[in-house]
Amino acid sequence: MDKKKKKGFSVPHTYVLILCVILVVSILTYIVPAGAYDRVEDPNTGKSVPDVESFHFVENTPVNPWAMVQAIPKGMTQAAGIAFFVFLIGGAFAMIKCTGAIDGGVVRFISLMKKREKLVIPAVMFLFSVLGFSIGAAEELIVFIPIACMISRGFGWDDIVGVAMVSTGACAGFAGGMLNPFTTGIGQGIAELPLYSGAGLRTVGYVFFLAISVAWVMNYAKKVKADPTKSYLYGLERPDLDVKSIEETPFTTRHKLVLVAFAIGLIVMVWGVMTYGWYTTELGALFLIIGVVSILIGGVDTKTGANAFVAGAKDIVFGALVIGLARAILVILTEGQILDSIVYYAAGTLEVLPNAVTSVGIFWVNAVINFFIPSGSGQISTMVPIMAPLADILGITRQTAVLAVTYGDAFTNQIVPTSGALLGALGIVNVPYEKWLKYNWKMVALWIVMGSIMLVVASAINYGPF
């Protein structure tokens, strides 16, 4: 009698996962009572925040099947800024790449680092973690993903390692958040704490998170290099980033000038983000300029440059559509008026926890909320006005509450299918979300354990100043 081989659990396609979530949250609009907080302007930050005492139930507005389907094009419209930013990044990168400068630069980097291979992953992840904790970089770093993947392939690793070097490295820094204006800055402003106070404990946490991340990525890279079948992407058709085909690529003066122009563009990006708060519109325009300038410096004719732009944008349609689909979830929660209700009930659960684990409870609650509000500044602006006064009542410091909210916002950004930065990073090199989830969920679990320990310490030392 033949025994049939049992199939293991297979994670559904990314689109199927998101559509299932859309269906579930639509059903929740019939179950969860609708409610709302009144919004007021916070004098410290100028942000619109919920008045913690103002929650009230309102008439239910459940999302019916027809409205649920309409939420998808609505979500795509609302997410157009990020989606088109991803298109522009993909097109601009293709324009730079068609000059040969990136290929030549990557090959030169690989040849220089061949004998120092063990330093590549830690060095690259540290660099992007600095951008994460200093300027809160997320979507801005998508442009680096294809370059990192080329480097990764050159060392015998896969595209997951390439994405992780940039995305996971930045996320570790974002979680530490010592100077992050979008989480720590806004959160401390709302809680009336001194700006960027408590940096010592945050730095300790950052070191642990980055160490866990580097060890996790290096261990996976080692396994993939030893046996390519261990790659979660093994057998899948991948975009053309094959470094072996460009090993003889020259690295001319024109190529060096293109990379100098690219580097200057990145400096302008950091300056614009830190000085003027640039976001997707300004950054999309900047990278478009970088692409055009690269074509001119690289001596590529305009027709070839235009074709490269179209090809680059076309290659990331998958990721751009995912961003729009995921935004439909927020549309349904808003139209069903249950987002504030979810926040209200989540905050209420914390009041029954023992004081010793209250800060951990705030963290875990916000990790769940992050699924529904994946924007860092959006979640901080929504949750800190509720959690800061709640912390006063529950006997923990406001600094601890802000730390718990920022941890809750940061960690799960590496796995939630509603994160525009994550989906953009995966989409630009066509790494399926379900493969990334399979690779990364255990590392995020380790982060959560480490974050919980840090918050127990924060509670024990009355992390302050208050």
C-alpha positions as semicolon CSV with decimal commas, in nm:
position;residue;x (nm);y (nm);z (nm)
1;M;0,000;0,000;0,000
2;D;0,150;0,330;-0,113
3;K;0,189;0,597;0,144
4;K;0,118;0,944;0,028
5;K;0,373;1,201;0,138
6;K;0,214;1,457;0,363
7;K;0,256;1,810;0,249
8;G;0,377;2,064;0,502
9;F;0,191;2,384;0,567
10;S;0,227;2,624;0,277
11;V;0,195;2,997;0,343
12;P;-0,062;3,140;0,099
13;H;0,029;3,390;-0,172
14;T;0,077;3,747;-0,046
15;Y;-0,237;3,872;-0,223
16;V;-0,441;3,587;-0,074
17;L;-0,314;3,668;0,277
18;I;-0,409;4,034;0,246
19;L;-0,750;3,956;0,097
20;C;-0,817;3,721;0,390
21;V;-0,730;3,999;0,635
22;I;-0,958;4,238;0,444
23;L;-1,242;3,987;0,480
24;V;-1,175;3,936;0,853
25;V;-1,167;4,308;0,939
26;S;-1,486;4,358;0,735
27;I;-1,658;4,094;0,949
28;L;-1,523;4,267;1,262
29;T;-1,711;4,584;1,167
30;Y;-2,030;4,385;1,236
31;I;-1,902;4,253;1,571
32;V;-1,693;4,528;1,734
33;P;-1,899;4,826;1,856
34;A;-1,819;5,143;1,666
35;G;-1,656;5,420;1,869
36;A;-1,447;5,734;1,842
37;Y;-1,214;5,964;2,031
38;D;-1,242;6,340;1,989
39;R;-0,925;6,480;1,831
40;V;-0,739;6,782;1,969
41;E;-0,416;6,953;1,870
42;D;-0,123;6,871;2,095
43;P;0,052;7,199;2,187
44;N;0,395;7,031;2,208
45;T;0,398;6,877;1,862
46;G;0,112;7,036;1,667
47;K;-0,016;6,686;1,592
48;S;-0,384;6,591;1,603
49;V;-0,416;6,343;1,891
50;P;-0,707;6,166;2,063
51;D;-0,843;6,312;2,387
52;V;-0,801;6,020;2,629
53;E;-1,119;6,106;2,822
54;S;-1,339;6,153;2,518
55;F;-1,403;5,799;2,389
56;H;-1,767;5,740;2,308
57;F;-1,965;5,480;2,118
58;V;-2,130;5,582;1,793
59;E;-2,379;5,428;1,556
60;N;-2,245;5,116;1,389
61;T;-2,145;5,153;1,024
62;P;-2,057;4,797;0,921
63;V;-1,875;4,749;0,591
64;N;-2,090;4,539;0,358
65;P;-1,943;4,315;0,085
66;W;-1,979;4,580;-0,187
67;A;-1,811;4,843;0,032
68;M;-1,540;4,590;0,119
69;V;-1,453;4,544;-0,248
70;Q;-1,460;4,920;-0,303
71;A;-1,210;4,958;-0,016
72;I;-0,944;4,804;-0,240
73;P;-0,939;5,081;-0,506
74;K;-0,984;5,337;-0,225
75;G;-0,682;5,193;-0,049
76;M;-0,480;5,204;-0,368
77;T;-0,573;5,568;-0,413
78;Q;-0,480;5,656;-0,055
79;A;-0,150;5,466;-0,082
80;A;-0,067;5,619;-0,419
81;G;0,206;5,837;-0,268
82;I;0,405;5,540;-0,139
83;A;0,322;5,317;-0,439
84;F;0,436;5,575;-0,694
85;F;0,740;5,649;-0,480
86;V;0,832;5,281;-0,515
87;F;0,777;5,304;-0,893
88;L;1,005;5,609;-0,914
89;I;1,272;5,439;-0,703
90;G;1,261;5,130;-0,926
91;G;1,278;5,339;-1,243
92;A;1,556;5,565;-1,115
93;F;1,761;5,269;-0,996
94;A;1,727;5,105;-1,339
95;M;1,848;5,429;-1,502
96;I;2,154;5,436;-1,277
97;K;2,215;5,066;-1,335
98;C;2,202;5,096;-1,714
99;T;2,510;5,321;-1,702
100;G;2,711;5,023;-1,573
101;A;2,823;5,219;-1,266
102;I;2,641;5,003;-1,011
103;D;2,755;4,677;-1,171
104;G;3,115;4,797;-1,179
105;G;3,100;4,936;-0,826
106;V;2,945;4,618;-0,685
107;V;3,205;4,397;-0,852
108;R;3,483;4,621;-0,719
109;F;3,336;4,609;-0,368
110;I;3,304;4,230;-0,378
111;S;3,664;4,187;-0,497
112;L;3,791;4,417;-0,220
113;M;3,591;4,234;0,050
114;K;3,654;3,875;-0,062
115;K;3,905;3,818;0,217
116;R;3,692;4,009;0,469
117;E;3,359;3,845;0,390
118;K;3,261;3,807;0,757
119;L;3,264;4,186;0,796
120;V;3,020;4,259;0,512
121;I;2,690;4,179;0,684
122;P;2,776;4,346;1,020
123;A;2,916;4,657;0,848
124;V;2,622;4,705;0,611
125;M;2,361;4,639;0,881
126;F;2,533;4,879;1,121
127;L;2,533;5,151;0,855
128;F;2,160;5,121;0,793
129;S;2,084;5,089;1,163
130;V;2,243;5,432;1,211
131;L;2,003;5,573;0,952
132;G;1,721;5,397;1,137
133;F;1,791;5,544;1,481
134;S;1,896;5,889;1,360
135;I;1,647;5,995;1,092
136;G;1,391;5,716;1,123
137;A;1,468;5,600;0,770
138;A;1,226;5,339;0,630
139;E;1,076;5,391;0,281
140;E;1,378;5,610;0,197
141;L;1,606;5,304;0,204
142;I;1,420;5,102;-0,060
143;V;1,660;5,234;-0,326
144;F;1,945;5,040;-0,162
145;I;1,772;4,701;-0,172
146;P;1,871;4,601;-0,530
147;I;2,232;4,704;-0,463
148;A;2,241;4,499;-0,143
149;C;2,094;4,201;-0,328
150;M;2,364;4,224;-0,595
151;I;2,630;4,227;-0,321
152;S;2,459;3,935;-0,149
153;R;2,456;3,724;-0,465
154;G;2,820;3,810;-0,526
155;F;2,911;3,645;-0,195
156;G;2,700;3,337;-0,267
157;W;2,402;3,437;-0,051
158;D;2,044;3,506;-0,166
159;D;1,813;3,806;-0,201
160;I;1,665;3,755;0,146
161;V;2,009;3,834;0,288
162;G;2,025;4,141;0,065
163;V;1,687;4,268;0,186
164;A;1,771;4,187;0,548
165;M;2,102;4,375;0,543
166;V;1,912;4,695;0,463
167;S;1,561;4,645;0,604
168;T;1,640;4,449;0,921
169;G;1,944;4,663;0,994
170;A;1,736;4,981;0,964
171;C;1,456;4,831;1,173
172;A;1,697;4,746;1,456
173;G;1,806;5,110;1,461
174;F;1,448;5,233;1,428
175;A;1,355;5,027;1,734
176;G;1,645;5,169;1,935
177;G;1,526;5,509;1,821
178;M;1,774;5,720;2,018
179;L;1,729;6,017;1,781
180;N;1,429;5,895;1,579
181;P;1,213;6,203;1,515
182;F;0,908;6,005;1,402
183;T;0,873;5,786;1,712
184;T;1,091;5,893;2,003
185;G;1,075;6,263;1,915
186;I;0,698;6,279;1,869
187;G;0,626;6,041;2,158
188;Q;0,837;6,232;2,408
189;G;0,689;6,561;2,290
190;I;0,334;6,438;2,349
191;A;0,430;6,291;2,689
192;E;0,598;6,624;2,780
193;L;0,935;6,455;2,834
194;P;1,269;6,623;2,753
195;L;1,350;6,561;2,387
196;Y;1,562;6,248;2,336
197;S;1,596;6,191;2,710
198;G;1,662;5,837;2,834
199;A;1,904;5,766;2,549
200;G;2,125;5,542;2,766
201;L;1,876;5,256;2,807
202;R;1,758;5,293;2,448
203;T;2,118;5,254;2,331
204;V;2,161;4,935;2,534
205;G;1,846;4,795;2,374
206;Y;1,967;4,898;2,027
207;V;2,295;4,710;2,075
208;F;2,107;4,392;2,171
209;F;1,858;4,422;1,882
210;L;2,133;4,481;1,628
211;A;2,343;4,192;1,765
212;I;2,045;3,955;1,740
213;S;1,978;4,075;1,384
214;V;2,337;4,040;1,264
215;A;2,371;3,691;1,415
216;W;2,042;3,580;1,258
217;V;2,129;3,708;0,909
218;M;2,486;3,574;0,920
219;N;2,368;3,229;1,029
220;Y;2,116;3,213;0,744
221;A;2,373;3,343;0,491
222;K;2,621;3,077;0,602
223;K;2,364;2,801;0,550
224;V;2,264;2,930;0,206
225;K;2,624;2,956;0,087
226;A;2,702;2,603;0,208
227;D;2,385;2,461;0,050
228;P;2,180;2,683;-0,188
229;T;1,881;2,448;-0,146
230;K;1,850;2,585;0,210
231;S;1,747;2,921;0,067
232;Y;1,379;3,002;0,109
233;L;1,395;3,133;-0,248
234;Y;1,543;2,815;-0,394
235;G;1,371;2,716;-0,716
236;L;1,194;3,048;-0,764
237;E;1,259;3,258;-1,072
238;R;1,447;3,568;-0,962
239;P;1,498;3,913;-1,123
240;D;1,814;3,959;-1,329
241;L;2,069;4,074;-1,073
242;D;2,321;3,800;-1,146
243;V;2,666;3,923;-1,045
244;K;2,842;3,638;-1,228
245;S;2,735;3,788;-1,560
246;I;2,907;4,119;-1,482
247;E;3,236;3,996;-1,336
248;E;3,430;4,150;-1,624
249;T;3,245;4,483;-1,604
250;P;3,489;4,776;-1,625
251;F;3,484;5,052;-1,364
252;T;3,559;5,369;-1,558
253;T;3,589;5,733;-1,461
254;R;3,232;5,790;-1,585
255;H;3,111;5,511;-1,357
256;K;3,288;5,669;-1,061
257;L;3,132;6,009;-1,139
258;V;2,785;5,848;-1,156
259;L;2,837;5,696;-0,811
260;V;2,963;6,032;-0,679
261;A;2,644;6,194;-0,810
262;F;2,441;5,916;-0,645
263;A;2,624;5,972;-0,314
264;I;2,561;6,347;-0,333
265;G;2,193;6,273;-0,392
266;L;2,184;6,057;-0,079
267;I;2,345;6,335;0,126
268;V;2,078;6,574;-0,004
269;M;1,815;6,314;0,094
270;V;1,942;6,296;0,454
271;W;1,959;6,677;0,473
272;G;1,606;6,715;0,335
273;V;1,458;6,456;0,570
274;M;1,628;6,597;0,880
275;T;1,589;6,968;0,798
276;Y;1,260;6,992;0,612
277;G;1,084;6,664;0,688
278;W;1,090;6,544;0,327
279;Y;0,882;6,236;0,254
280;T;0,774;6,037;-0,050
281;T;0,688;6,330;-0,280
282;E;1,015;6,514;-0,232
283;L;1,223;6,196;-0,224
284;G;1,058;6,060;-0,538
285;A;1,143;6,384;-0,718
286;L;1,499;6,370;-0,586
287;F;1,560;6,016;-0,710
288;L;1,411;6,101;-1,047
289;I;1,668;6,382;-1,074
290;I;1,945;6,142;-0,966
291;G;1,838;5,899;-1,241
292;V;1,839;6,165;-1,513
293;V;2,174;6,311;-1,400
294;S;2,323;5,960;-1,396
295;I;2,216;5,902;-1,755
296;L;2,377;6,229;-1,864
297;I;2,702;6,167;-1,676
298;G;2,717;5,801;-1,781
299;G;2,691;5,890;-2,151
300;V;2,377;5,682;-2,206
301;D;2,139;5,798;-2,479
302;T;1,798;5,923;-2,373
303;K;1,605;5,640;-2,542
304;T;1,802;5,375;-2,354
305;G;1,756;5,569;-2,031
306;A;1,380;5,601;-2,082
307;N;1,347;5,231;-2,162
308;A;1,544;5,147;-1,849
309;F;1,311;5,361;-1,638
310;V;1,003;5,184;-1,775
311;A;1,159;4,840;-1,724
312;G;1,260;4,926;-1,368
313;A;0,912;5,048;-1,279
314;K;0,751;4,744;-1,444
315;D;0,960;4,503;-1,238
316;I;0,806;4,624;-0,911
317;V;0,438;4,625;-1,003
318;F;0,387;4,331;-0,765
319;G;0,514;4,527;-0,465
320;A;0,331;4,847;-0,554
321;L;0,000;4,662;-0,580
322;V;0,060;4,495;-0,243
323;I;0,101;4,838;-0,081
324;G;-0,236;4,949;-0,219
325;L;-0,408;4,626;-0,119
326;A;-0,279;4,649;0,236
327;R;-0,406;5,007;0,271
328;A;-0,760;4,875;0,211
329;I;-0,745;4,727;0,563
330;L;-0,713;5,073;0,716
331;V;-0,992;5,200;0,491
332;I;-1,229;4,933;0,625
333;L;-1,132;4,996;0,988
334;T;-1,193;5,368;0,940
335;E;-1,523;5,338;0,751
336;G;-1,646;5,080;1,001
337;Q;-1,542;5,317;1,284
338;I;-1,381;5,037;1,486
339;L;-1,016;5,150;1,485
340;D;-1,064;5,375;1,789
341;S;-1,271;5,102;1,954
342;I;-0,985;4,854;1,913
343;V;-0,747;5,108;2,069
344;Y;-0,992;5,173;2,356
345;Y;-1,041;4,805;2,440
346;A;-0,668;4,737;2,409
347;A;-0,589;5,016;2,655
348;G;-0,857;4,884;2,892
349;T;-0,695;4,541;2,914
350;L;-0,382;4,699;3,060
351;E;-0,562;4,819;3,372
352;V;-0,607;4,463;3,499
353;L;-0,240;4,365;3,463
354;P;-0,004;4,351;3,764
355;N;0,221;4,659;3,785
356;A;0,533;4,448;3,731
357;V;0,426;4,358;3,376
358;T;0,220;4,664;3,281
359;S;0,496;4,805;3,060
360;V;0,527;4,469;2,881
361;G;0,149;4,471;2,833
362;I;0,167;4,819;2,674
363;F;0,437;4,687;2,442
364;W;0,240;4,380;2,336
365;V;-0,083;4,575;2,289
366;N;0,097;4,821;2,065
367;A;0,259;4,539;1,870
368;V;-0,095;4,425;1,783
369;I;-0,209;4,781;1,711
370;N;0,086;4,815;1,472
371;F;-0,091;4,574;1,238
372;F;-0,374;4,826;1,204
373;I;-0,164;5,148;1,222
374;P;0,171;5,060;1,058
375;S;0,282;5,424;1,033
376;G;0,534;5,507;1,307
377;S;0,428;5,869;1,355
378;G;0,062;5,770;1,314
379;Q;0,077;5,505;1,584
380;I;0,276;5,724;1,823
381;S;0,033;6,015;1,774
382;T;-0,263;5,785;1,840
383;M;-0,133;5,576;2,130
384;V;0,095;5,796;2,342
385;P;-0,185;6,042;2,437
386;I;-0,372;5,740;2,575
387;M;-0,077;5,550;2,723
388;A;0,099;5,844;2,892
389;P;-0,185;5,934;3,132
390;L;-0,262;5,564;3,172
391;A;0,098;5,516;3,286
392;D;0,044;5,780;3,556
393;I;-0,255;5,584;3,686
394;L;-0,084;5,245;3,666
395;G;0,230;5,357;3,849
396;I;0,493;5,340;3,572
397;T;0,692;5,629;3,430
398;R;0,588;5,808;3,112
399;Q;0,935;5,741;2,971
400;T;0,870;5,368;3,011
401;A;0,531;5,402;2,842
402;V;0,682;5,588;2,545
403;L;0,954;5,323;2,516
404;A;0,690;5,047;2,520
405;V;0,488;5,217;2,245
406;T;0,795;5,272;2,026
407;Y;0,899;4,907;2,066
408;G;0,544;4,801;1,980
409;D;0,556;5,010;1,664
410;A;0,900;4,896;1,549
411;F;0,951;4,522;1,583
412;T;0,653;4,383;1,394
413;N;0,724;4,618;1,101
414;Q;0,948;4,334;0,984
415;I;0,658;4,093;0,938
416;V;0,319;4,272;0,920
417;P;0,172;4,271;0,567
418;T;0,041;4,625;0,618
419;S;0,387;4,788;0,638
420;G;0,449;4,996;0,327
421;A;0,825;5,008;0,388
422;L;0,851;4,629;0,417
423;L;0,630;4,557;0,117
424;G;0,820;4,813;-0,090
425;A;1,152;4,656;0,008
426;L;1,033;4,307;-0,083
427;G;0,852;4,420;-0,395
428;I;1,144;4,600;-0,554
429;V;1,333;4,268;-0,585
430;N;1,026;4,041;-0,600
431;V;1,088;3,852;-0,276
432;P;0,751;3,689;-0,193
433;Y;0,611;3,806;0,140
434;E;0,527;3,450;0,244
435;K;0,893;3,345;0,198
436;W;1,013;3,645;0,399
437;L;0,767;3,564;0,679
438;K;0,887;3,205;0,694
439;Y;1,247;3,325;0,720
440;N;1,198;3,614;0,964
441;W;0,921;3,543;1,218
442;K;1,149;3,367;1,467
443;M;1,394;3,658;1,470
444;V;1,107;3,900;1,539
445;A;1,001;3,672;1,825
446;L;1,352;3,704;1,970
447;W;1,327;4,084;1,940
448;I;0,997;4,075;2,126
449;V;1,147;3,867;2,407
450;M;1,445;4,105;2,430
451;G;1,215;4,408;2,422
452;S;1,006;4,261;2,702
453;I;1,317;4,213;2,916
454;M;1,423;4,573;2,849
455;L;1,083;4,698;2,964
456;V;1,095;4,493;3,284
457;V;1,431;4,658;3,352
458;A;1,283;5,001;3,270
459;S;1,002;4,944;3,520
460;A;1,244;4,821;3,787
461;I;1,470;5,128;3,763
462;N;1,183;5,380;3,725
463;Y;1,318;5,481;3,386
464;G;1,278;5,855;3,369
465;P;1,314;6,143;3,430
466;F;0,944;6,074;3,497
